[in-house]
Amino acid sequence: MTTARTTTAIQFIKEGKEVIVADGANLRQKALDAGVDLYTLGGKLMNCGGYGQCGTCLVEVVEGMENLSPRTAFEERKLRRKPASYRLACQTLVNGSVVIKTKP
């Protein structure tokens, strides 16, 4: 018996790209795989490589927040003064269609 994996779409507004991914995919990894640049100049020089330590992979969720994993404790600390629609891509798992704005 095989279990069917479901797929979902991540739409990156600024880049005009839509990426089809398996449910549970890491937002940062799928963005980088698709050639979507998540980082400003400082982030390019000093990002932690996706371990949730630096906070430079900041994105804004325009639609589909309910389709993402809950904010992690690290995100709660790092994004304390940011809008609720902001997430760290490295800490975010995608479980349904979302619309993302990079470098908000």
Residue, then its C-alpha position, 0 to 999 in steps of 0.5 A: m500500500t502506498t501513501a499519496r503525498t499531496t502537493t501545494a503551491i508557494q507563490f512568490i509575488k516579487e519574483g513572479k514565481e510559483v513553486i509546487v512542493a510537497d506538504g511539509a516542505n521547508l519554505r527557505q529550502k524551497a525558495l532557494d531551490a527555486g532561485v528565489d533570493l530571500y536575503t538582503l545584502g547583510g543577510k547574504l553575508m551573515n545568514c546562519g544557513g537555515y538554523g534559525q539563529c540570525g533572522t535574516c530570511l524574513v518573509e511576509v505571508v500575504e495569503g495562507m497563514e493558516n497553511l503554515s506551521p505555527r511560529t517557533a519559540f525562536e520566531e516569537r523572540k526574533l519577531r516580537r516587534k514585527p507584524a503577525s504576518y512575518r515569518l522566518a522562512c527557515q522555521t516555516l513548514v508549508n502545508g497548503s498554498v501560500v502567497i509570500k513577499t520576500k524581503p518585506 
